Structures are given as structure tokens and as C-alpha cells.
Amino acid sequence: MKNASQSNLFYSLLALLFSLLLFFNANSQGSGTNSTSNTKTYDEMLYNIPVHLEYDKDKYFVSGYEEAVNVHLSSANRIQLNLESNEDTRNFQIVADLTQTPLGTSEVRLRAKGLSTAVTAEIDPQTITVTVEKKATKTFDVEAQLPDSLENNGYIVDNTVVTPKTVQITTGEETLKAIDRVIAPVSSTKQTLEKITQTVNVQAVDAKGQILSIEVPAPQVKVDVELSAPTKELPLQVVATGNTPEGISHYTFSLSETKATIKGANQILESLEKIDVPVDITGIKTSKKKTIKIPNKVDYVINPSEVEVTIIPVYEQTPSSSIDGNAGNTGIVIPNRTSSIESNSSASSSTSSDSSSSSSSLENGNN
């Protein structure tokens, strides 16, 4: 009996042990499943991230590469991901190590340098093509390259001055051999009717006019261009503005100059047929002279800049003014009807007298 009791106790303890093992094993798997299901990955897409080149900048010149790439960041740590995504707080750079790259053109792999271990990066593209040359420097004369719009709009270039006249260009040895000339490209964005003054970066071009790579920042020069703009003669036309006083029918105007010369681009001149001269007639009831400034615009100039205008009011006609001997100050004179009638009566009496005299004379003659 004793052995049987001991045997039952042993199996009971063994069963309890297995039960505990199964319990803890089930909880452990459930906990692991929950932990896995709660893990979340965050993503950020960064665009136009600069590419930094690692090489000896005193000895070599590098060109022909992609200067910016896109980077896809991912991490389970949202805070760390935000830090790397923000341009002001990020620690990483996209770099291309060229320290072992031979002269000539090569394909180099990019990598994210300084990136947190909690964040992964995918770079697009993963590689760039670079051309490595030995650095070389040479002095060139600079010539101004004027915009085609000057000739198209009828401008005549009177003089062009480039300051300084020469610059030093630093580039690769092979690129230096291909330079045909160095130009200062001038635009028409800040052009006036008489000149262009701009400070621009020079460009090196080959014999076909293709722009070549040079060291950045490129040398700068100042370009001053003196111009003569085309002209056109146009008639002046008065445009009355303001309110006409009571009793005034309209106005006549007399100009000291009937034409003016306009200076500007051809496309502006072709669009104009006359020049308006605005004259304010508010309150004018008698003849008056005014000096009027002819309005100029940014894209053209008018000469003369002002003109003298004589303003003559014409009064409204009323029934009473047609009977009166003088119809106000309109300049219209109405004849004196009474005087005309009296003159006609006198003429009739004189004719009658002459006729009587003639009759008398005839009668006497017959006698």
C-alpha cells in the first residue's frame, strides 16, 4: 500500500509539472505573438538630397555626376525617423567615395554616411557616373553674349564694356583643352531703353557652343551695354476727362504740338497708332491754356514730354440767345435784324424817289 501511495504521489507531481510547463509555454507564445503584431514600421521619402563627393579637391576636378538623389527612410522608431527626415536635425549625408577612383569616367556606388542604426535608407539611384580629371587653370578673355531680343526689337548696340576683361578658369585638363571661348551671358530682364547693366557668372563653351563644366563658383564680370532704341512719330489726340460744367455743350482744343516721337521696342511701336493727351475740363467755362504732361510708360518714352493745350468752351444754344444780338462768348455773331430792316426801308424810299424823278423828266420831255 505504501508503494502504491508513493507511486500515485509521484505521478501527481509529474502531472503538475507538465501542466505548469504547458501553461508557461502557452503564455510565452502568446506574448511573442502580441509583441510581433504591435511592431510598426514608419516611412519617409526625401527628395533632392545633395550628393557629397569625397576626393582630393586640390589635385582633381570632378564633373558629369548627378548632384542630388532621392532617399527612402524607414524605421520602427518614429522619433529617430523624424530627426533624420528633418533637414535641420538630420545626421546623415549621401556620399560617393572617389579616393580610389581612377582618372576618366567611372560608376560609383552611393552610401548614407552618419545615418542612425535605427533607420535604414534606400538611395535612388544607387550609383552615379563621374568623370575625374587632374585640375588645371588658365586665363581667358571674356566676351559679352547679348540676347537675341535686342536685334529682334530693333535696338542698336552702341557700345559694350566687360569688367574685368579677363578671368581665370579652373577645370579638368581635358576639359580645358576643349574650351573655345569664355562668355558673359546677358539677359534682357533688367534692360532699359538706353542700357543694360548686369553682373553675371561667366561660362566656358566649346567650338560648338556647348557649355563645359568649370569650378564652382564661376568667376563674375560686370557688363555695361549702351543701346539706341527705335523711334516712331505719332499724332497727339486730346482725351477730355472730368465733368462738363452746366451750360457748356462741348470743347474745342488747340495743341502747341500735333505730333510726338515715341521711343521703344519694335513690338511696342507697332501696337500704337496715336498718343492720348488727357485734359481735365472740370470747371472750365472760359478759354484757358494748360500745360499737360504726356504720360510715359516703363516700356517707352515720349518726346516732347509735355504740350500746351488751349481749351475753348462751346456754350449750349437757347431760344433767347438766337434773338439777342450777342449769343454770349461763343464767338458766333448774330446780325442786328432791326438795322437790316431799316436799311432796306431807306433803300426802297430812295428807289421810289428816283422813279418819280425819272417820270417827271419824261413828262417834261414830252411836253
C-alpha positions in Angstrom: 0.0 0.0 0.0 2.8 2.3 0.8 4.4 1.8 -2.6 1.2 2.5 -4.3 0.7 5.7 -2.4 4.2 6.8 -3.3 3.6 6.0 -6.9 0.4 8.0 -7.0 2.1 11.0 -5.4 5.0 10.8 -8.0 2.6 10.8 -10.9 0.6 13.6 -9.4 3.7 15.8 -9.1 4.8 14.8 -12.6 1.4 15.8 -14.0 1.5 19.1 -12.1 5.0 19.8 -13.5 3.8 19.2 -17.1 0.8 21.4 -16.5 3.0 24.2 -15.4 5.3 23.8 -18.3 2.4 23.9 -20.8 1.0 27.0 -19.1 4.2 29.0 -19.2 4.9 27.8 -22.8 1.4 29.0 -24.0 1.8 32.4 -22.3 5.3 32.8 -23.7 4.0 32.2 -27.3 1.0 34.5 -26.8 3.3 37.3 -25.6 5.6 36.8 -28.5 2.7 37.0 -31.0 1.4 40.2 -29.4 4.9 41.7 -29.5 5.3 40.9 -33.2 1.9 42.2 -34.1 2.5 45.5 -32.3 5.7 46.3 -34.2 5.1 49.1 -36.8 7.5 50.5 -39.4 7.4 54.1 -40.4 8.5 55.5 -43.8 9.6 58.9 -45.2 10.5 59.8 -48.8 13.1 62.6 -49.1 13.7 64.3 -52.5 16.7 66.2 -53.9 19.2 65.2 -51.3 22.6 66.6 -52.2 25.4 64.2 -53.1 28.8 64.9 -51.4 32.0 63.7 -53.1 35.0 62.6 -51.2 38.3 63.2 -53.1 41.4 65.4 -53.1 39.9 68.8 -54.3 43.4 70.3 -54.6 44.5 67.8 -57.2 41.4 66.7 -59.1 38.4 68.1 -60.8 35.2 66.0 -60.9 32.3 66.6 -63.3 29.3 64.9 -65.1 27.7 63.5 -62.0 24.1 63.6 -60.5 24.2 66.3 -57.9 21.0 65.2 -56.0 19.2 61.9 -55.4 16.0 60.7 -53.6 16.2 58.7 -50.3 13.6 56.4 -48.8 13.9 56.2 -45.0 12.2 53.6 -42.8 12.4 52.9 -39.1 10.3 51.4 -36.2 11.4 54.4 -34.1 9.2 57.3 -35.2 11.2 60.0 -33.2 14.5 58.9 -34.8 13.0 58.8 -38.2 11.6 62.4 -37.8 15.1 63.6 -36.8 16.7 62.1 -39.9 13.9 63.4 -42.2 14.2 67.0 -41.0 16.9 68.9 -42.9 17.9 70.9 -39.8 18.3 67.8 -37.5 19.5 65.0 -39.7 22.9 63.5 -39.2 23.4 61.6 -42.4 24.8 62.6 -45.8 24.7 60.8 -49.2 28.4 60.4 -50.2 30.4 59.0 -53.1 33.9 57.9 -52.2 36.2 58.8 -55.1 39.5 58.4 -53.2 40.3 55.2 -55.1 38.6 56.1 -58.4 40.9 56.3 -61.4 41.1 59.2 -63.9 38.4 59.1 -66.5 34.7 58.2 -66.3 33.6 55.6 -63.7 30.4 54.4 -62.0 30.5 54.9 -58.2 28.1 53.5 -55.5 26.4 55.9 -53.1 26.0 55.3 -49.4 24.3 57.1 -46.4 27.1 58.3 -44.1 26.3 59.0 -40.4 22.8 57.5 -40.5 21.3 56.3 -37.2 21.4 52.5 -36.8 17.7 52.6 -36.0 17.0 53.9 -39.5 17.5 52.3 -42.9 18.0 54.1 -46.2 17.3 53.2 -49.8 19.0 55.6 -52.3 17.6 56.2 -55.8 19.7 56.0 -57.9 22.1 53.8 -56.0 25.1 54.7 -58.2 26.3 57.8 -60.1 28.6 58.3 -63.1 31.6 60.7 -62.5 34.4 62.0 -64.6 37.7 62.5 -62.8 40.5 64.8 -64.2 43.6 66.4 -63.0 42.9 70.1 -62.1 44.1 72.8 -64.4 43.8 76.7 -64.5 44.1 79.1 -67.4 43.4 82.8 -68.1 40.8 83.7 -70.8 39.4 86.9 -72.3 35.7 87.4 -71.7 33.2 88.4 -74.4 29.6 89.5 -73.7 26.9 87.4 -75.2 23.9 89.7 -75.8 20.3 88.4 -76.0 18.7 87.9 -79.5 15.7 90.0 -78.4 17.8 93.2 -78.8 18.1 92.8 -82.6 14.6 91.4 -82.9 13.1 94.5 -81.3 15.2 96.9 -83.4 17.8 98.0 -80.8 21.2 99.2 -82.0 24.2 98.3 -79.7 26.4 101.4 -79.4 29.0 100.1 -77.0 29.7 97.1 -74.8 32.1 97.1 -71.8 33.1 94.0 -69.8 34.8 94.4 -66.4 37.2 92.7 -65.8 38.2 91.8 -69.3 39.9 88.5 -68.4 39.2 85.8 -65.8 40.9 82.6 -64.6 39.0 79.3 -65.4 39.7 76.2 -63.3 38.6 72.8 -64.7 40.0 69.5 -65.7 43.0 69.1 -68.0 41.0 67.6 -70.9 38.1 70.0 -70.4 40.5 72.9 -70.5 41.7 71.8 -74.0 38.1 71.9 -75.3 37.4 75.5 -74.2 36.9 77.7 -77.3 35.9 80.9 -75.6 34.6 82.3 -72.3 31.3 84.3 -72.4 29.3 86.5 -70.1 25.6 85.7 -71.0 23.5 88.9 -70.7 19.7 88.7 -70.3 17.1 91.4 -71.1 15.3 91.1 -67.7 16.8 94.4 -66.3 17.0 96.2 -69.6 16.1 99.9 -70.0 15.6 101.8 -73.3 19.2 103.1 -73.3 21.3 100.5 -71.5 21.8 97.1 -69.8 23.9 96.8 -66.7 24.3 93.3 -65.2 26.7 91.2 -63.1 26.8 87.6 -64.4 28.7 84.4 -64.0 30.9 83.5 -66.9 30.6 80.3 -68.9 33.1 78.3 -70.8 31.9 76.9 -74.2 33.5 74.6 -76.8 33.6 75.3 -80.6 30.0 74.0 -81.0 28.7 76.4 -78.3 28.2 73.6 -75.7 28.6 74.7 -72.1 31.5 73.0 -70.3 32.0 72.2 -66.6 34.2 74.6 -64.7 34.9 75.0 -61.0 32.1 76.5 -58.9 31.6 79.3 -58.0 32.4 80.6 -61.5 34.1 84.0 -61.9 31.8 87.0 -62.2 32.0 90.0 -64.5 30.1 93.3 -64.9 28.6 94.0 -68.4 27.5 97.5 -69.5 25.7 97.8 -72.8 24.7 101.2 -74.4 21.7 101.0 -76.6 19.8 103.1 -79.2 16.1 102.2 -79.3 13.9 102.5 -82.5 11.6 105.5 -82.8 8.2 106.3 -84.4 6.3 109.6 -84.9 2.6 109.5 -83.8 -0.2 112.1 -83.7 -1.4 113.5 -80.4 -5.0 113.2 -79.5 -6.8 115.1 -76.7 -8.9 112.9 -74.4 -11.2 115.1 -72.2 -11.6 113.9 -68.6 -13.6 115.2 -65.7 -17.1 116.8 -65.6 -18.5 119.4 -68.1 -20.0 122.4 -66.3 -23.6 123.4 -66.8 -24.3 125.4 -69.9 -21.3 124.0 -71.8 -22.1 121.9 -74.9 -18.5 120.8 -75.6 -15.0 122.0 -76.0 -12.5 122.6 -78.8 -8.8 122.1 -78.2 -5.7 123.5 -79.8 -2.3 121.9 -79.3 1.1 123.6 -79.4 2.4 120.3 -80.9 0.3 117.9 -83.0 2.8 115.1 -83.1 5.3 113.4 -80.8 8.2 110.9 -81.2 7.9 107.7 -79.2 11.0 105.5 -78.4 10.8 101.8 -77.5 10.9 98.2 -78.8 9.5 97.5 -82.2 6.7 95.3 -80.8 5.6 98.3 -78.7 5.8 100.8 -81.5 3.8 98.6 -83.9 1.0 98.3 -81.4 0.5 102.1 -81.2 -1.3 104.4 -83.7 -1.7 107.6 -81.6 -0.8 109.1 -78.3 -3.5 110.2 -75.9 -3.2 113.6 -74.1 -5.6 113.6 -71.0 -7.1 117.1 -70.4 -9.2 117.7 -67.3 -12.1 120.1 -68.3 -13.8 120.2 -64.8 -15.0 123.8 -64.0 -13.7 125.4 -67.2 -16.2 127.9 -68.5 -13.9 130.3 -70.4 -11.0 129.8 -72.8 -7.9 128.6 -70.9 -4.4 127.3 -71.6 -2.9 124.4 -69.8 0.5 122.7 -69.9 -0.2 118.9 -69.9 2.4 116.2 -69.2 2.2 113.4 -71.7 2.1 110.1 -69.7 5.1 107.9 -70.3 5.2 104.1 -69.6 8.0 101.8 -68.5 8.5 100.3 -71.9 8.6 103.5 -74.0 9.5 107.2 -73.8 7.7 110.2 -75.5 9.2 113.4 -76.7 8.1 116.1 -76.1 7.2 115.1 -72.5 4.6 117.9 -72.3 2.4 120.0 -74.5 0.4 123.3 -74.2 -3.3 122.9 -74.8 -5.8 125.7 -75.4 -9.2 124.8 -74.2 -12.2 126.7 -75.7 -15.7 126.0 -74.3 -18.7 126.0 -76.7 -21.9 127.1 -75.0 -25.2 125.5 -75.4 -27.7 127.4 -77.7 -31.0 128.6 -76.2 -34.1 130.3 -77.8 -33.2 133.6 -76.2 -29.6 133.5 -77.4 -30.9 133.2 -81.0 -32.8 136.5 -80.7 -30.2 138.5 -78.8 -27.6 140.5 -80.8 -24.8 138.6 -79.0 -25.0 134.9 -78.1 -22.6 135.2 -75.1 -18.9 134.3 -75.6 -19.4 131.6 -78.1 -17.7 133.5 -80.9 -20.9 133.4 -83.0 -22.2 136.8 -84.0 -25.9 137.2 -84.9 -26.8 140.2 -87.2 -28.9 143.1 -85.9 -32.3 142.5 -87.6 -33.7 146.0 -86.8 -30.7 147.6 -88.5 -31.2 145.4 -91.5 -34.8 146.3 -91.8 -34.2 150.0 -91.5 -31.5 149.8 -94.2 -33.9 148.1 -96.6 -36.6 150.7 -96.0 -34.2 153.5 -96.8 -33.2 151.8 -99.9 -36.8 151.4 -101.0 -37.6 155.1 -100.4 -34.6 156.2 -102.4 -35.7 154.0 -105.3 -39.2 155.5 -105.2 -37.8 159.0 -105.3 -35.6 158.1 -108.3 -38.6 156.6 -110.1 -40.7 159.8 -109.5 -37.9 162.0 -110.8 -37.5 159.9 -113.9 -41.2 160.1 -114.5 -41.2 163.8 -114.2 -38.3 164.1 -116.5 -40.1 162.0 -119.2 -43.2 164.1 -118.8 -41.3 167.3 -119.2 -39.5 165.9 -122.2 -42.7 165.0 -123.9 -44.1 168.5 -123.3 
